[in-house]
Amino acid sequence: MPSVVGAIPKAGLDGVIPEWFRLDWPPEILHGIYRDWGTYYFNRRRETFAQYYFNLALQLEPDDYPTLYRRSQAKRKAAEIDGALQDAKVAAKMALDARGPNVLINGLVCDALFELNQFENSMSEMYNNVQIFEGVKVETFKKRLIVLEEIINDITGEALSIFFLKNQKLVGHVSEILRAKEFVDTRPLWKILRDQGKCDVLSIPEVEEVLLSPLEMARRKRAFNVVLQNYLNDAWFDVLFTKNLRTNPNLLLNQCKYSKQFLFDFLNKQYNIVWRFIKMIHTRSPLYFLSFVKFSNRKMLENFREAYLYRVQYQTHRNMLADLKQIRKLREEKKIKALAQYVERVMGDYYVTKTTRVMCWKFEFINEVYNIFALALSEQYYVPKRYRLTPRSMWQLLYLPEDKIKDIVPFVFGDRSTYQEGDPDAVAAKTRKYLGRLELRLRFAKYSIEKCYLYHQLASGHLMRGGHDECCFNARKAIREARSCNNMLWEFLSIILIIKANTMLYKVERTKEALEEALPLTERMQNPVLIKFIDLCLYATEEAYTKKVASISSRMSKVSGGGSVHSN
């Protein structure tokens, strides 16, 4: 018979178990084997395998409270505190019925309640145990009581009073929300919706999406980082990395069908363990208590906050000057594409999260940036020297892409000029993401000139992807916002987009109407370059309109002439 030493099987792997383990053991012996295997893996911090074998042992003998106690310890080590508390309570009741109260099991109940942040329940359990046990056994609970009383004094002492006085309105609002959540309406769904004045036809009610402003998202992100930095010191960045890793497409590849779900579950489990640990630390030592301990002198705290505000204001002012300098430089170099990307990045990511307290000249800066960008866009519309009219004049003047629908270029292996430029699905996804970003910014835009820019960029994006009707719709909205803030330049640029959309659809009459709308606008701006540009576009459109009318009349004459001959 082979030796048993070192033959500890892994959980759930039948191939590892030797044949002689498959003998028909009595339940008592098999129970002891499973419990020993669970203890073996528990001592080596393999809590998953340990719980597996403890479960097998408890299936054979459900009333074995030492095994239940060990499984509770394994769950506690695996950060499954709720399950550990439940097992410990059941084990304590079994031990009380069998041999009397057990100090280790009762201590585990107190520890589980303490780790679940139920300080009052934990203290009541400890006082009960102090009354039950005697001698040396009581000392363990007395030491726990000292720690627990100090924690309760810290979180309910002077620091809490100052926090309540400072955030009285916020605390009242949060208490109302919690009180509303505690109320459970047991009526049928159709009655609840009827009283709320909502539709009760849908079997699955629509869940309203909670939209957060960019400023609110930045605040929450900053608050999350502050919590990590206060409680984890230098390890806070690792937790942030783990959080972002849960949605990283480079790790969770769709091609890896088996490992993707495993990695997703593993990352979420580990992150939840760390986040529960942070919540435990925060409950025992809240942020307001840390602030109270760090700045016991209130005047020192106010001086620190004031100095920090001045530093942020100064740095923001320096960034404003640097960004304005870069924007003017890109305009002088006529790099329109790079300028558009730069403006969208700085205005959509950085300055949108700044308040007027930090950015004192925010409205003036927004006007300056968007007006410079509008000037750069308008400067590309001019009449070149010695320009000759051609059938494609409007396309060339408006910088529209050539119509290559009829040009079928065969693919030639090795010839890069015949390759398709980029992945069309990736380009479409990128465009949709960009348009969604603009629409989200529109929901929280305050100033009309900012709305002009956003509607103009939305219209331009729809025009690039072939949505001509959406382009005209958003351009009309941009015109309305431009008139509300008396900005003729953005109104002119929006009309140009309508002209482009109609030109690409070969709608000559609508193009002419839009040009006639833009002509008096350029005259009011007193810009001779734009006046000459619109005049030339009108002339080219009238030529195309004349040719179109002539071709239609010739066709009608031919049809009428053919019809008369046929009748004869």
C-alpha positions in Angstrom: 0.0 0.0 0.0 1.5 3.4 -1.0 2.5 5.9 1.6 0.0 8.6 2.7 2.6 11.2 3.6 2.4 14.3 1.4 -0.6 12.9 -0.6 -2.8 15.9 0.1 -5.2 16.3 -2.9 -6.4 19.6 -4.4 -10.1 20.5 -4.2 -12.3 19.4 -7.1 -9.5 17.7 -9.1 -10.4 14.1 -9.4 -7.3 13.2 -11.4 -5.1 14.1 -8.4 -6.8 11.7 -5.9 -5.1 8.3 -5.8 -7.2 5.2 -6.4 -6.8 4.0 -2.8 -8.6 7.2 -1.6 -11.7 6.0 -3.4 -12.3 3.2 -0.9 -15.6 3.1 0.9 -14.5 4.8 4.1 -17.0 5.1 7.0 -18.5 8.6 7.4 -16.7 9.2 10.7 -13.2 8.6 9.2 -14.1 10.5 6.0 -15.2 13.4 8.0 -11.9 13.5 9.9 -10.0 13.3 6.6 -11.9 16.2 5.1 -11.5 18.3 8.2 -7.7 17.6 8.3 -7.4 18.6 4.6 -9.3 21.8 5.2 -7.0 22.6 8.2 -4.0 21.9 6.0 -5.0 24.3 3.3 -6.2 26.9 5.9 -2.7 26.9 7.5 -1.2 27.6 4.1 -3.6 30.4 3.3 -5.5 28.5 0.6 -8.9 29.6 1.9 -10.8 28.5 -1.2 -9.7 24.9 -0.9 -10.1 25.0 2.9 -13.7 26.0 2.6 -14.3 23.3 0.0 -13.2 20.6 2.4 -14.8 22.1 5.4 -18.1 22.0 3.4 -17.6 18.3 2.7 -16.9 17.6 6.3 -20.0 19.5 7.4 -22.1 17.6 4.9 -21.2 14.4 6.8 -21.6 15.8 10.3 -23.6 19.1 10.4 -23.4 19.4 14.2 -19.6 19.5 14.3 -19.1 23.0 15.7 -15.2 22.9 15.7 -15.3 22.4 11.9 -17.9 25.2 11.6 -15.6 27.4 13.7 -12.6 26.7 11.4 -14.8 27.4 8.3 -15.7 30.7 9.9 -12.0 31.5 10.3 -11.4 30.6 6.7 -14.2 32.9 5.5 -12.9 35.7 7.7 -9.4 35.4 6.2 -11.0 35.5 2.7 -12.8 38.7 3.6 -16.2 37.1 3.6 -17.2 38.6 6.9 -20.9 38.1 6.6 -20.5 34.4 6.1 -17.9 34.2 8.9 -20.3 35.9 11.3 -23.2 33.6 10.4 -21.0 30.5 10.9 -19.6 31.8 14.2 -23.1 32.5 15.6 -24.3 28.9 14.7 -21.1 27.4 16.1 -21.5 29.4 19.4 -25.0 28.2 19.8 -23.9 24.5 19.1 -21.1 24.9 21.6 -23.4 26.3 24.2 -25.8 23.4 23.9 -23.0 20.8 23.9 -20.3 21.8 26.4 -21.1 25.4 27.4 -19.9 28.8 26.0 -16.6 28.7 24.1 -14.3 31.7 24.5 -12.7 31.4 21.1 -16.0 31.1 19.2 -17.6 34.0 21.1 -14.5 36.1 20.5 -14.8 35.4 16.8 -18.4 36.6 16.9 -17.3 39.9 18.5 -14.5 40.3 15.9 -16.8 39.7 13.0 -19.3 42.3 14.3 -16.4 44.7 14.8 -15.1 44.2 11.2 -18.6 44.7 9.9 -18.5 48.1 11.5 -21.4 47.2 13.9 -19.7 48.7 16.9 -22.7 48.9 19.2 -23.6 45.2 18.6 -20.0 44.2 19.1 -19.8 46.1 22.4 -23.0 44.5 23.7 -21.6 41.0 22.8 -18.4 41.8 24.6 -20.2 43.0 27.8 -22.3 39.8 27.7 -19.2 37.7 27.5 -17.6 39.6 30.3 -20.5 38.5 32.5 -20.3 34.9 31.3 -16.6 34.1 31.6 -14.2 34.4 34.5 -10.5 34.6 35.2 -8.1 34.8 32.3 -10.8 34.3 29.7 -12.3 37.7 30.5 -9.1 39.6 29.8 -9.4 39.0 26.0 -12.8 40.7 26.0 -11.6 43.5 28.2 -8.8 44.4 25.8 -11.2 44.4 23.0 -13.5 46.7 24.9 -10.7 49.2 25.5 -10.0 49.4 21.8 -13.7 49.7 20.9 -14.4 52.4 23.5 -11.5 54.5 22.2 -12.8 54.2 18.6 -16.3 55.2 19.6 -15.0 58.2 21.6 -12.9 59.3 18.5 -15.7 59.1 16.0 -18.4 60.6 18.3 -16.4 63.2 20.1 -15.5 66.8 19.4 -14.6 66.1 15.8 -18.1 64.9 15.0 -19.6 68.0 16.6 -17.5 70.3 14.4 -18.3 68.3 11.3 -22.1 68.5 12.0 -21.9 72.2 12.6 -20.0 72.8 9.4 -22.1 70.5 7.2 -25.5 70.8 8.8 -27.5 71.2 5.6 -25.7 68.4 3.9 -26.2 66.0 6.8 -30.0 66.8 6.8 -30.2 66.1 3.1 -28.4 62.8 3.4 -30.6 61.8 6.4 -33.7 62.4 4.3 -32.3 60.2 1.5 -31.5 57.4 3.9 -35.0 57.7 5.5 -36.6 57.5 2.1 -34.6 54.4 1.2 -35.7 52.7 4.4 -39.3 53.0 3.4 -40.4 49.9 1.4 -43.5 50.2 -0.6 -45.2 46.8 -0.8 -48.0 47.8 -3.2 -48.1 46.4 -6.7 -46.0 48.2 -9.3 -49.0 49.4 -11.3 -50.4 51.2 -8.2 -47.1 52.9 -7.4 -46.7 54.1 -11.0 -50.3 55.2 -11.1 -49.9 57.4 -8.1 -46.6 58.8 -9.5 -48.4 59.6 -12.8 -46.2 57.3 -14.8 -47.0 54.8 -17.5 -47.8 51.3 -16.2 -48.0 49.5 -19.6 -44.3 48.5 -19.8 -43.6 45.2 -18.1 -40.0 46.3 -17.4 -39.9 49.9 -16.2 -37.3 52.1 -17.8 -34.3 52.9 -15.7 -33.4 56.6 -15.9 -29.7 57.2 -16.5 -28.0 59.4 -14.0 -25.9 62.0 -15.8 -23.1 63.7 -14.0 -21.6 67.0 -15.0 -17.8 67.0 -15.8 -17.3 69.1 -12.6 -19.2 66.6 -10.5 -17.2 63.7 -12.0 -14.0 65.5 -11.3 -15.1 66.1 -7.7 -15.9 62.4 -7.1 -12.7 61.3 -8.7 -10.7 63.7 -6.5 -12.7 62.6 -3.4 -11.9 58.9 -4.2 -8.2 59.7 -4.5 -8.2 61.6 -1.2 -9.7 58.7 0.6 -7.1 56.3 -0.8 -4.2 58.7 -0.1 -5.3 59.2 3.6 -5.7 55.5 4.4 -3.2 53.7 2.2 -0.3 56.2 1.9 2.0 55.2 -1.0 -0.2 52.1 -1.9 -3.1 54.3 -3.1 -2.0 54.3 -6.7 -2.0 50.5 -6.8 -5.6 50.4 -5.8 -6.5 53.0 -8.4 -4.6 50.9 -11.0 -6.6 47.8 -9.9 -9.9 49.8 -10.3 -9.0 50.8 -13.8 -7.8 47.4 -14.7 -11.3 45.9 -14.3 -12.4 47.6 -17.5 -9.1 47.5 -19.4 -9.7 46.0 -22.8 -6.0 45.1 -23.2 -6.4 42.6 -20.3 -10.0 41.5 -20.8 -9.7 40.4 -24.5 -12.8 39.2 -26.2 -10.7 36.6 -28.1 -9.8 34.9 -24.8 -13.1 33.2 -24.1 -12.0 31.2 -21.1 -9.6 33.5 -19.3 -11.6 36.7 -19.7 -14.4 35.8 -17.3 -11.9 34.3 -14.8 -9.8 37.5 -14.8 -12.9 39.7 -14.5 -14.2 37.8 -11.5 -10.7 37.6 -9.9 -10.1 41.4 -10.3 -13.5 42.3 -8.9 -13.1 39.9 -6.0 -9.7 41.4 -5.0 -10.9 44.9 -5.5 -13.9 44.4 -3.3 -11.7 42.9 -0.6 -9.5 46.0 -0.7 -12.4 48.4 -0.8 -14.0 46.6 2.2 -10.8 47.0 4.1 -10.8 50.8 3.3 -14.3 51.1 4.5 -13.3 49.4 7.8 -10.5 51.8 8.3 -12.7 54.8 7.4 -15.4 53.7 9.9 -12.8 53.4 12.7 -11.1 56.7 11.8 -13.3 58.9 9.6 -11.9 61.7 7.4 -13.3 64.4 9.7 -11.4 62.9 12.6 -8.2 62.8 10.6 -8.6 66.4 9.8 -9.4 67.2 13.4 -6.2 65.5 14.6 -4.0 66.9 11.8 -5.3 70.5 12.3 -6.2 70.9 15.9 -5.6 74.6 15.5 -8.5 75.9 13.4 -6.6 79.1 12.3 -3.8 76.9 11.0 -6.4 74.9 8.9 -7.9 78.1 7.4 -4.4 79.4 6.6 -3.5 76.1 4.9 -6.7 76.1 2.8 -6.2 79.7 1.8 -2.7 79.1 0.7 -3.7 76.0 -1.2 -6.5 78.0 -3.0 -3.9 80.7 -4.0 -1.6 78.1 -5.4 -4.3 76.6 -7.5 -5.4 80.0 -8.7 -1.9 81.0 -9.7 -1.2 77.7 -11.5 -4.5 77.9 -13.4 -3.7 81.5 -14.4 -0.3 80.3 -15.7 -2.0 77.5 -17.7 -4.5 80.0 -19.2 -1.7 82.2 -20.5 0.3 79.2 -21.9 -2.8 77.8 -23.6 -3.7 81.1 -25.2 -0.2 81.5 -26.5 -0.3 78.0 -28.0 -3.7 78.6 -29.6 -2.6 81.9 -31.2 0.5 80.1 -32.4 -1.5 77.3 -34.1 -3.7 79.9 -35.7 -0.8 81.8 -37.2 0.6 78.6 -38.5 -2.8 77.8 -40.0 -2.9 74.3 -38.5 -6.7 74.1 -38.2 -6.9 70.4 -37.4 -4.3 70.6 -34.6 -5.9 73.7 -33.3 -9.4 72.0 -33.2 -7.9 69.0 -31.3 -6.0 71.3 -28.9 -9.1 73.5 -28.1 -11.3 70.4 -27.5 -8.8 68.8 -25.2 -8.1 71.8 -23.0 -11.6 73.1 -22.9 -13.3 69.7 -22.6 -10.9 68.1 -20.1 -9.2 70.8 -18.0 -11.1 74.1 -17.9 -14.6 72.6 -17.7 -13.7 71.3 -14.2 -12.7 74.7 -13.0 -15.0 77.0 -11.0 -15.1 80.8 -11.0 -13.5 80.7 -7.6 -10.4 79.1 -8.9 -10.6 80.6 -12.4 -11.6 84.2 -11.8 -11.7 85.2 -15.5 -13.4 82.1 -16.8 -16.0 83.8 -19.0 -13.5 86.1 -20.6 -11.1 83.2 -21.3 -13.8 81.1 -22.8 -14.8 84.0 -25.1 -11.2 84.5 -26.1 -10.5 80.9 -26.9 -13.7 80.2 -29.0 -13.4 83.5 -30.9 -9.8 82.8 -31.8 -10.9 79.3 -33.0 -13.7 80.9 -35.0 -11.3 83.4 -36.6 -9.0 80.5 -37.6 -11.9 78.7 -39.2 -13.1 81.7 -41.1 -9.7 82.5 -42.4 -9.6 79.4 -44.6 -12.5 80.7 -46.7 -11.0 83.0 -49.3 -10.8 83.4 -53.1 -7.3 82.3 -54.4 -5.5 84.5 -56.8 -6.2 83.9 -60.5 -9.1 81.6 -59.7 -11.1 80.2 -62.6 -14.6 78.8 -62.3 -15.0 75.1 -63.0 -18.0 72.7 -62.5 -16.4 71.7 -59.2 -15.8 75.3 -58.0 -18.1 75.0 -55.0 -16.4 71.8 -53.8 -13.0 73.4 -54.1 -13.9 76.7 -52.4 -15.6 74.9 -49.5 -12.8 72.3 -49.1 -15.2 69.4 -49.6 -13.9 65.9 -50.3 -14.0 64.7 -53.8 -16.9 62.5 -54.7 -15.3 59.1 -55.3 -18.3 56.9 -55.2 -18.0 56.1 -58.9 -14.3 55.5 -58.8 -13.7 51.9 -58.0 -10.0 51.4 -57.2 -9.0 47.7 -57.4 -6.9 46.3 -54.5 -3.3 45.5 -55.5 -1.2 43.6 -53.1 2.0 45.6 -52.3 0.6 48.9 -53.6 -0.1 51.1 -50.6 -2.1 53.6 -52.6 -4.9 51.0 -53.0 -5.1 50.1 -49.3 -8.1 51.2 -47.4 -7.3 54.0 -45.0 -7.9 52.7 -41.5 -10.5 50.4 -40.2 -13.9 51.8 -41.0 -15.5 50.3 -37.9 -12.8 51.8 -35.7 -13.2 55.2 -37.4 -17.0 55.1 -37.0 -16.7 54.1 -33.3 -14.2 57.0 -32.7 -16.6 59.4 -34.4 -19.6 58.2 -32.3 -17.5 58.6 -29.1 -16.6 62.1 -30.1 -20.2 63.1 -30.8 -21.3 61.6 -27.6 -18.7 63.6 -25.7 -20.0 66.8 -27.3 -23.6 66.0 -26.5 -22.7 65.4 -22.9 -20.9 68.7 -22.7 -24.0 70.4 -24.2 -26.2 69.3 -21.3 -24.1 71.2 -18.9 -22.9 74.2 -21.0 -23.8 77.5 -19.4 -22.6 80.2 -21.9 -24.1 80.8 -25.4 -20.7 81.0 -27.1 -19.8 77.6 -25.7 -23.0 76.2 -27.1 -22.2 77.8 -30.4 -18.9 75.9 -30.5 -20.5 72.6 -29.4 -23.4 72.8 -31.9 -20.9 73.7 -34.7 -18.6 70.8 -33.9 -21.6 68.5 -33.7 -22.8 69.6 -37.1 -19.3 69.3 -38.5 -19.0 65.7 -37.1 -22.4 64.7 -38.6 -21.3 66.2 -41.9 -18.1 64.1 -41.9 -20.0 60.9 -41.3 -22.6 61.7 -44.0 -25.5 62.9 -41.8 -26.5 65.9 -43.8 -29.9 66.4 -42.1 -28.4 66.2 -38.6 -25.7 68.6 -39.7 -28.3 71.2 -40.8 -30.3 70.6 -37.7 -27.4 71.3 -35.3 -26.2 74.2 -37.5 -29.6 75.9 -37.1 -29.3 75.5 -33.3 -25.8 77.1 -33.5 -27.2 80.0 -35.4 -29.9 80.5 -32.8 -27.3 80.5 -30.0 -25.0 82.8 -32.0 -27.8 85.4 -32.4 -28.6 85.2 -28.7 -25.0 86.2 -27.8 -24.7 88.5 -30.9 -21.7 86.6 -32.4 -21.8 87.1 -36.1 -18.7 85.0 -36.7 -20.2 81.8 -35.3 -23.4 82.5 -37.2 -21.5 82.8 -40.4 -19.6 79.5 -39.8 -22.8 77.7 -39.0 -24.4 78.9 -42.3 -21.2 77.7 -44.1 -21.9 74.2 -42.7 -25.5 74.3 -44.1 -24.0 75.4 -47.5 -21.6 72.5 -47.4 -24.4 69.9 -46.6 -26.6 71.2 -49.4 -23.7 71.3 -51.9 -22.8 67.7 -51.1 -26.4 66.7 -51.8 -26.5 68.8 -55.1 -29.4 70.9 -53.8 -28.6 74.0 -55.8 -31.7 76.0 -54.7 -31.1 75.5 -51.0 -27.4 76.3 -51.4 -28.4 79.6 -53.1 -30.8 80.4 -50.2 -28.1 79.8 -47.6 -25.6 81.9 -49.5 -28.1 84.8 -49.8 -28.5 84.5 -46.0 -24.8 84.7 -45.4 -24.2 87.7 -47.7 -25.7 90.4 -45.5 -24.0 88.9 -42.5 -20.6 89.3 -44.1 -21.5 92.9 -45.1 -22.3 93.6 -41.4 -19.0 92.1 -40.4 -17.3 94.4 -42.9 -14.9 91.7 -44.0 -14.0 92.2 -47.7 -12.4 88.7 -47.9 -15.5 86.9 -46.8 -17.7 89.2 -49.0 -15.7 88.4 -52.1 -15.8 84.7 -51.1 -19.6 84.6 -50.8 -20.0 86.6 -54.0 -18.0 84.1 -55.9 -19.9 81.2 -54.3 -23.2 82.9 -55.3 -21.9 83.4 -58.9 -20.9 79.7 -59.1 -24.2 78.6 -57.7 -26.2 80.7 -60.1 -24.2 79.3 -63.0 -25.0 75.8 -61.8 -28.6 76.8 -61.3 -28.9 78.2 -64.8 -27.4 75.0 -66.3 -29.8 72.9 -64.2 -32.8 74.9 -65.4 -31.6 74.7 -69.0 -31.1 70.9 -68.9 -34.6 70.5 -67.3 -36.2 72.6 -70.0 -34.4 70.8 -72.8 -35.6 67.4 -71.4 -39.2 68.7 -71.2 -39.0 69.9 -74.7 -37.7 66.6 -75.9 -40.4 64.8 -74.0 -43.2 67.0 -75.4 -41.8 66.8 -78.9 -41.6 63.0 -78.7 -45.1 62.8 -77.4 -46.6 64.9 -80.3 -44.9 62.7 -82.9 -46.2 59.6 -81.2 -49.7 61.0 -81.1 -49.5 61.8 -84.8 
